Amino acid sequence: MTALASAKDTEMVVNKQSASPNRVIDIENLSLTFETNDGPVNALSDIDLKIEEGDFVSFIGPSGCGKTTLLRVIADLEKPTAGSISVNGVSPEQARLNRAYGYVFQAAALYPWRTIAKNVALPLEIMGLSKAEQQQRISRNMELVNLTGFEKKYPWQLSGGMQQRASIARALAVEPDLLLMDEPFGALDEIVRDHLNEQLLQLWAKTNKTVVFVTHSIPEAVFLSTKIVVLCPRPGRIYDVIESDLPRERSLDIRETPEFLKVAHRVREGLKAGHSYED
Amino acid sequence: MSTMTEKKSRLDMPALLAWFIVAMVVVGLFSPIFGPDYGVMDVPRLALCLVILAIAGVRYELGFMRNPLGDIILGIVTAIAAWLLIATSSQHAGQATLGFWALVAATWAASWLFVERLATWRHLSPLATRLINLAIPALFGITLLALWQVIVTGAGIPKVLLPAPSEIWVRLTNSGPTLWADFRQTFLKAVLAGYAIGCGSAFITAILVDRVPFLRRGLLPIGNLVSALPIIGVAPIMVMWFGFDWPSKAAVVIIMTFFPMLVNTVSGLAASDAMQRDLMRTYASNYWQTLFKLRLPMAMPFIFNALKINSTLALIGAIVAEFFGTPIVGMGFRISTEVGRMNVDMVWAEIAVAALAGSLFYGLVALLERAVTFWHPSVRG
């Protein structure tokens, strides 16, 4: 964590703090129905959600509740069938073409024929940045996720946690204001996960990015978020939105405090109620 | 020299081989090797070698000289014995009797035993390990050639049925210019041109099929049909279309190599998974960027599969196509005419050249594959 804290990124922080908070994501009455061989499936139904700049929002819910689908709609990887959505004030497609967000997948999805540095450079090559600019962004973001020194390694020579950190560096290299993360630490063990959660929080505090984070872990959601969106399945819909009053600066110890447990309890109640709804 | 360390009863492969050598040497020493009255004692050096082989073979079983030095003696004496067998059999072609075959069997078993011993050497430097890994297949090949030689000369097999390797070698060295001209005509012109055009056009077609979906439905079945054409039927037509010289053979090679390359490239281009394609989408990557940065690298193992299959198919196609009309040069032309003239050693010389060229071609493609797909689990292992 010290490596992250020591990484200087003051320029970005100052820029963001001087701007007034504004709406990054605005979703109204959004629905998505998949046509399958077994008939239509309501993946998302009547979603209303506002996300402000600098928020850390978690989507939590059981499997099949549509949390990943909702994130994919924001990223323009799925098209909604009804309702409206804007990202940075424009359509998700336009936002995607503007490279307005960085997306971190469940798996690292690094290309095995590229070194770690070359993997981080992948979006930069597509954006057509100069070699010098690419080099600068590679070293800056590799340092941010604590991977300096591993530039020349291939993905298969790294542990799962390091691979996922490299994929976060790759998303950050685009230097987006919005970071979309789909259960990025789901496949990692508890210890690595705690460590990466802490690093992610520091990164967020330092850069003031807006983060939308999908998880099915209650402690992870409560520890990271300023806002927790509880979803429930069949049809996928928002059951509860919890504004967390925990301080923005947190360490792992906060998980033992009554405030933390109170928020976690409300999330758990929401998940339980959302589930029992269909019985 | 012999210590009382281990006295376990063993009946593994080396032990079996060792006792087999002893038995065969005993048979060989006490029965004639050529005709009714020519024994191994008429060739004292051979008799000495075989006695040494028998002793060196069973030394592990009897418990002395259990070290690499003994193994090396075994190997060297085996080579000398094989050489003496070849030399004496050439003076008595077709007269071999029971004793001779027993000695051949003993020498063959000794070379097998030597390879078994070689494979158990430990505590070696990486370089020595690599040398031994090269030596084992080489020894295997040499043993096969030596066996071929002694059996053909010892049993007096007619040259028309199967010439000895030495006769093929003589023909190879004496007919250098002819073989080179044939090689140039068939391999350097027809095979390489056909291979490059066939694989290249199939690759471009695969990209087209991928880019324009309706072509997939139209072109793939036609490609399938073309690949099913019998080359025996197509070759004469190609000769009528493109003349007697190498272009008609290149055309046959194109037809043979096109489809494997097309099918493999098309499935290779589909090999990337949904998450990798979504990733490129989040970067607003266009078709060509996704093609070059994700899908083609991902397709490389498939493409190299096709290139390897085609490297041997191309040679077969070109040689067979020459049976249907050529100028008076080419490997296929030479094989078909020399068979008619009963010059079977020339046919075998051409086969040797074709085998060598095909293996080298395949090996080169495989080396290139290792360099390009170094990241693939099957290579990086």
Interface residues (C-beta under 8 A of the other chain):
Chain A: A75 D76 L77 R96 L97 N98 R99 Y101 G102 Y103 F105 Q106 A107 A109 Y111 P112 W113 L122 P123 E125 I126 M127 Y154 W156 V174
Chain B: M275 Q276 D278 L279 M280 R281 T282 Y283 A284 S285 Q289 K293 L294 P297 T373 F374 W375 H376 P377 R380
